[in-house]
């Protein structure tokens, strides 16, 4: 299947952006031991950690208006995610989220069997693996992964130690409920990775394992 990164339609999830060194199925890149205070104290993360859940402005005809700081906030092992548009708000058509990815971090290889996904890079540089092809995506780049396509991503902006910001679209909608469930088991101490994998499977998400970043582009 040809992958056109210039045209996208819908979605991303930010899957279990979490530490993997403690579980063989997860990517090693999720470990947070290498992230020092200069990273976690950047303005982007300070601001994101400050905003609470904020309600959008309701407009006539079911329309909505949200600014950058609005949306339902959640965290997975300290990584902030914001549900901008939920299934309820879009009548089940799509879910829109934003996430902050710390330097060197990203999810395990995984595949969605229910949703199509699209990613839009808002800030930073993200490297994707899409069906054993690598794609380097900078600000303004879109990447589309239909259901059934194995994929992952990571923030490669390690030199400047800057977080990246991604917008995720999922179609059909509903995956925000998965994130709410999985965040509870991954934010507990210690995180329950086995239960997280089980929850993912119930939502049609297979966790494949650590990515091989040496594959060709």
BELTAJO-V947839 format. One record per pair of residues at least 12 apart in sequence whose ideal C-beta (glycine too) atoms are under 10 Angstrom apart, sorted by the first residue. I is the first residue (numbers start at 0). GAP is how many residues later the second one is. D is the distance in whole Angstrom. If there is no record, write none. Layout:
BEGIN
I;GAP;D
I;GAP;D
END
This chain:
BEGIN
0;129;9
0;130;7
0;145;8
0;147;10
0;148;8
2;125;9
2;127;5
2;128;7
2;130;6
2;132;7
2;140;8
2;141;7
2;142;8
2;143;9
2;146;8
2;148;10
3;138;9
3;139;10
3;140;7
4;114;9
4;123;8
4;125;8
4;128;10
4;130;6
4;131;10
4;132;7
4;136;6
4;137;6
4;138;5
4;139;7
5;135;8
5;136;7
5;137;10
5;138;10
6;111;9
6;135;7
6;137;7
7;108;10
7;109;9
7;110;4
7;111;7
7;112;7
7;133;9
7;134;4
7;135;7
7;136;4
7;137;9
7;161;8
8;85;9
8;107;7
8;108;10
8;109;6
8;133;9
8;135;6
8;137;9
8;160;7
8;162;7
9;83;9
9;84;5
9;85;9
9;86;9
9;105;8
9;106;5
9;107;7
9;108;5
9;134;8
9;135;10
9;136;9
9;158;9
9;159;4
9;160;7
9;161;4
9;162;9
9;163;10
10;83;7
10;84;7
10;85;8
10;86;9
10;101;9
10;104;6
10;105;6
10;106;4
10;107;5
10;108;8
10;109;10
10;133;8
10;134;8
10;135;10
10;136;10
10;156;10
10;157;6
10;158;4
10;159;4
10;160;6
10;161;9
10;162;9
10;164;8
11;83;9
11;84;9
11;85;7
11;86;10
11;87;8
11;100;9
11;103;9
11;104;10
11;105;5
11;106;6
11;107;4
11;108;8
11;131;8
11;132;9
11;133;8
11;139;9
11;141;8
11;154;7
11;155;7
11;156;3
11;157;6
11;158;7
11;163;9
12;68;9
12;82;8
12;84;7
12;86;9
12;94;9
12;97;9
12;99;7
12;102;7
12;104;6
12;106;10
12;132;10
12;155;6
12;156;9
12;157;6
12;162;5
12;163;9
12;165;7
12;166;7
12;190;9
12;192;8
13;62;8
13;65;8
13;66;10
13;67;6
13;83;7
13;84;9
13;85;4
13;86;9
13;87;8
13;92;9
13;93;7
13;103;10
13;105;9
13;139;9
13;152;7
13;154;6
13;161;10
13;165;8
14;12;10
14;61;9
14;84;10
14;91;9
14;92;4
14;93;7
14;94;10
14;95;5
14;97;9
14;102;10
14;136;9
14;137;8
14;138;9
14;153;9
14;160;10
14;163;9
14;164;9
14;167;9
14;181;10
14;185;8
14;190;7
14;192;8
15;14;8
15;60;6
15;61;8
15;63;10
15;91;6
15;92;7
15;94;8
15;162;10
15;163;9
15;166;6
15;167;9
15;169;10
15;170;7
15;175;9
15;177;8
15;180;6
15;181;8
15;183;9
15;184;7
15;189;9
15;191;7
16;12;9
16;13;7
16;58;10
16;59;6
16;60;7
16;61;9
16;62;4
16;63;10
16;64;8
16;82;7
16;83;9
16;84;7
16;85;8
16;88;6
16;89;7
16;90;6
16;91;10
16;136;10
16;137;10
16;138;10
16;149;10
16;169;9
17;12;5
17;13;9
17;14;9
17;58;6
17;59;4
17;60;9
17;61;7
17;87;9
17;89;8
17;90;9
17;164;9
17;165;10
17;168;5
17;169;9
17;173;7
17;175;8
17;178;8
18;12;5
18;13;6
18;14;9
18;58;6
18;59;10
18;86;9
18;167;9
18;172;7
18;174;9
19;85;10
19;86;10
19;87;9
19;88;6
19;173;8
19;187;10
19;189;9
19;190;7
19;191;10
20;12;8
20;189;10
21;168;8
21;169;7
21;171;7
22;85;9
22;168;8
22;169;10
22;170;4
22;171;8
22;173;9
22;174;8
22;184;9
23;169;9
23;185;8
23;186;8
24;83;6
24;84;10
24;85;10
24;168;7
24;169;9
24;171;9
24;172;6
24;175;10
24;182;5
24;183;8
24;184;5
24;185;8
25;81;8
25;82;5
25;83;10
25;84;10
25;165;10
25;167;6
25;170;9
25;171;9
25;181;7
25;183;8
25;184;7
26;78;8
26;79;6
26;80;6
26;81;4
26;82;7
26;83;10
26;125;7
26;127;8
26;180;10
26;181;10
26;182;8
26;183;5
26;184;6
26;186;10
27;76;10
27;77;10
27;80;9
27;182;6
27;183;9
28;72;10
28;73;9
28;74;10
28;75;6
28;76;5
28;77;5
28;78;9
28;79;9
28;123;9
28;125;5
28;126;9
28;181;8
28;182;8
28;184;9
29;46;10
29;47;8
29;49;9
29;72;9
29;74;9
29;75;6
29;76;8
29;77;7
29;78;8
29;124;10
29;180;9
30;73;9
30;74;8
31;45;7
31;46;7
31;47;9
31;70;7
31;72;10
31;73;8
33;68;9
33;69;8
33;70;7
33;71;9
33;124;9
33;127;10
34;43;9
34;67;5
34;68;7
34;69;8
34;70;8
34;126;8
34;128;10
35;125;8
37;123;6
38;63;6
38;64;6
38;65;10
38;119;10
38;121;10
38;122;5
38;123;8
38;124;7
39;38;8
39;62;8
39;121;10
39;123;9
41;58;10
41;60;10
41;61;10
41;119;8
41;120;7
41;121;6
42;120;10
43;36;10
43;56;7
43;79;7
43;80;9
43;118;8
43;119;5
43;120;9
43;121;7
44;33;9
44;34;10
44;35;8
44;55;6
44;57;8
44;117;10
44;118;6
46;21;9
46;22;8
46;33;10
46;53;10
47;20;10
47;21;9
47;25;8
47;27;9
47;31;10
47;32;4
47;33;10
47;34;8
47;50;9
47;51;10
47;52;6
47;115;8
47;117;9
48;24;9
48;26;8
48;29;9
48;31;7
48;51;9
49;19;9
49;23;10
50;17;9
50;18;5
50;19;8
50;20;9
50;22;6
50;29;9
50;31;8
51;17;9
51;20;10
51;21;7
52;17;9
52;18;8
52;19;5
52;20;5
52;21;9
52;29;9
52;30;9
53;12;8
53;13;8
53;15;6
53;16;4
53;17;7
53;18;8
53;19;8
53;28;9
54;15;7
54;16;9
54;17;9
55;14;6
55;15;8
55;16;10
55;28;8
55;29;8
55;33;8
56;13;8
57;31;10
61;27;8
61;28;9
61;29;8
62;26;10
63;20;9
63;21;7
63;25;6
63;26;9
65;16;9
65;18;6
65;19;8
65;23;10
65;30;9
67;14;9
67;16;10
67;30;9
67;54;10
67;97;10
68;13;9
69;12;8
69;14;8
70;12;6
70;13;4
70;14;8
70;15;9
70;25;9
70;26;8
70;27;7
71;12;8
71;13;10
71;14;7
71;25;9
71;104;8
71;107;10
71;108;9
72;25;10
73;23;9
73;25;10
73;102;9
73;105;6
73;106;7
73;108;10
73;109;5
73;110;10
73;113;9
74;25;10
74;108;7
74;111;9
74;112;7
75;23;9
75;31;10
75;103;7
75;106;7
75;107;5
75;108;10
75;109;10
75;110;5
75;111;7
75;115;9
75;120;9
76;28;10
76;106;9
76;109;6
76;110;7
76;114;7
77;22;10
77;24;8
77;108;10
77;109;8
78;20;7
78;21;6
78;22;7
78;23;7
78;26;7
78;84;9
78;104;10
78;107;10
79;18;8
79;19;7
79;20;5
79;21;10
79;83;9
79;85;10
80;16;6
80;17;7
80;18;5
80;19;8
80;85;10
80;87;8
80;95;9
80;98;6
80;102;8
81;14;9
81;15;6
81;16;5
81;17;7
81;18;9
81;85;10
81;86;10
82;12;7
82;13;8
82;14;6
82;15;9
82;85;10
82;92;10
82;93;5
82;94;10
82;96;8
82;97;9
83;12;4
83;13;6
83;14;6
83;83;8
83;84;9
83;85;10
83;92;10
84;12;8
84;84;9
84;88;8
84;91;9
85;87;7
85;88;9
85;89;10
85;90;5
85;91;9
86;83;9
86;85;8
86;86;3
86;87;5
86;88;8
86;89;7
86;90;8
87;85;8
87;86;10
87;88;9
88;84;9
89;81;9
89;82;9
89;83;6
90;82;8
91;79;9
91;80;6
91;81;5
91;82;7
92;78;7
92;79;7
92;80;6
93;21;9
93;22;9
93;24;9
93;75;6
93;76;6
93;77;4
93;78;7
93;79;5
93;80;10
93;81;10
94;20;8
94;73;8
94;74;7
94;75;4
94;76;8
94;77;8
94;78;4
94;79;7
94;80;5
94;81;5
94;82;9
94;83;10
94;84;9
95;22;10
95;24;10
95;71;7
95;72;7
95;73;6
95;74;8
95;75;10
95;77;9
95;80;9
96;69;9
96;70;7
96;71;4
96;72;8
96;73;8
96;78;8
96;79;7
96;82;8
97;22;9
97;24;7
97;67;7
97;68;7
97;69;5
97;70;7
98;20;10
98;23;10
98;64;10
98;65;9
98;66;7
98;67;5
98;68;8
98;69;6
98;80;10
99;22;10
99;23;9
99;24;9
99;55;9
99;63;5
99;64;7
99;65;6
99;66;8
100;20;10
100;22;10
100;23;7
100;25;7
100;52;8
100;53;7
100;54;4
100;55;10
100;56;9
100;62;6
100;63;5
100;64;8
100;65;6
101;52;10
101;53;6
101;55;10
101;56;10
101;59;9
101;60;9
101;61;5
101;62;8
102;21;9
102;51;9
102;52;5
102;53;8
102;54;6
102;55;5
102;56;9
102;57;8
102;58;5
102;59;7
102;60;7
102;61;8
103;50;7
103;51;6
103;52;8
103;53;9
103;54;5
103;57;9
104;48;10
104;49;6
104;50;6
104;53;10
104;58;9
104;59;9
105;20;8
105;21;8
105;22;9
105;23;9
105;46;6
105;47;5
105;48;3
105;49;6
105;50;9
105;58;9
105;60;10
105;105;8
105;107;10
106;44;9
106;45;6
106;46;7
106;47;8
106;100;8
106;104;9
107;44;7
107;89;9
107;92;10
107;99;5
107;100;7
107;101;6
107;102;6
107;103;7
108;20;7
108;23;10
108;41;6
108;42;7
108;43;5
108;97;9
108;98;8
108;99;4
108;100;6
108;101;7
108;102;5
108;103;8
109;40;7
109;41;7
109;42;7
109;87;10
109;90;7
109;95;6
109;96;6
109;97;5
109;98;6
109;99;9
109;101;10
110;20;10
110;34;9
110;36;8
110;37;6
110;38;7
110;39;5
110;40;7
110;41;10
110;93;9
110;94;7
110;95;5
110;96;9
110;97;7
111;33;8
111;34;9
111;35;5
111;36;8
111;37;8
111;38;10
111;39;9
111;58;8
111;63;8
111;66;10
111;88;10
111;91;8
111;92;6
111;93;6
111;94;8
112;34;6
112;35;6
112;88;10
112;90;9
112;91;4
112;92;7
112;93;7
113;33;6
113;34;10
113;56;9
113;57;10
113;58;7
113;60;8
113;61;8
113;64;10
113;89;7
113;90;4
113;91;8
114;30;9
114;31;9
114;32;6
114;54;9
114;55;5
114;56;6
114;57;7
114;58;8
114;59;8
114;60;6
114;63;10
114;88;9
114;89;8
114;90;9
115;28;7
115;29;7
115;30;5
115;31;5
115;32;9
115;33;9
115;53;8
115;54;7
115;55;5
115;56;8
116;26;9
116;27;7
116;28;5
116;29;8
116;30;8
116;32;8
116;34;8
116;51;7
116;52;7
116;53;6
116;54;8
116;58;9
117;24;6
117;25;7
117;26;5
117;27;7
117;28;9
117;49;9
117;50;7
117;51;4
117;52;8
117;53;8
118;16;10
118;18;7
118;22;8
118;23;7
118;24;5
118;25;8
118;26;8
118;32;9
118;34;7
118;47;6
118;48;7
118;49;6
118;50;8
119;17;9
119;19;9
119;20;8
119;21;8
119;22;5
119;23;8
119;24;10
119;45;10
119;46;7
119;47;4
119;48;8
119;49;8
120;16;5
120;17;6
120;18;5
120;19;7
120;20;5
120;21;8
120;22;8
120;32;9
120;43;7
120;44;8
120;45;6
120;46;8
121;17;7
121;18;9
121;42;8
121;43;4
121;44;7
121;45;6
122;15;10
122;16;6
122;34;9
122;39;8
122;40;8
122;41;6
122;42;4
122;43;8
123;13;9
123;14;8
123;15;7
123;31;6
123;32;9
123;33;5
123;36;9
123;38;6
123;39;7
123;40;3
123;41;6
123;42;8
124;12;7
124;13;5
124;14;8
124;16;9
124;29;10
124;30;7
124;31;5
124;32;5
124;33;10
124;34;10
124;35;9
124;37;9
124;39;7
125;12;8
125;13;10
125;15;8
125;17;8
125;27;5
125;28;7
125;29;6
125;30;7
125;31;8
125;38;6
125;39;10
125;40;7
126;25;9
126;26;7
126;27;5
126;28;8
126;29;5
126;30;10
126;84;9
126;86;7
126;90;10
127;13;9
127;15;5
127;17;8
127;23;7
127;24;7
127;25;5
127;26;8
127;83;10
128;21;8
128;22;6
128;23;5
128;24;8
128;25;9
128;82;6
128;83;8
128;84;7
128;86;7
128;88;10
129;13;7
129;14;9
129;15;6
129;16;10
129;19;6
129;20;8
129;21;5
129;22;9
129;23;9
130;14;8
130;15;10
130;17;10
130;18;5
130;19;6
130;20;7
131;18;8
131;19;10
131;80;8
131;83;6
131;84;8
132;18;10
132;82;8
132;83;7
132;84;7
133;77;10
133;78;10
133;79;7
133;80;9
133;81;6
133;82;7
133;83;4
134;16;10
134;18;9
134;82;7
135;20;8
135;81;8
136;16;8
136;19;10
136;27;10
136;29;9
137;19;10
137;26;10
138;25;9
138;26;9
141;25;9
141;27;9
142;23;10
143;25;9
145;25;10
146;23;10
146;24;9
146;25;10
146;57;8
149;56;9
149;58;6
149;61;10
150;57;10
150;60;9
151;56;8
151;57;10
151;58;9
151;59;5
151;60;10
151;61;9
152;13;8
152;58;9
153;57;7
153;59;7
155;57;9
173;29;9
174;28;7
174;29;9
174;30;9
176;26;8
177;21;7
177;22;7
177;24;8
177;25;4
177;26;9
177;27;7
178;24;9
180;14;10
180;15;9
180;18;5
180;19;9
180;21;9
180;22;8
181;13;9
181;14;5
181;15;9
181;16;10
181;17;5
181;18;7
181;21;8
181;23;9
182;13;9
183;12;10
183;15;9
184;12;10
184;13;9
184;14;7
185;13;9
192;14;9
END
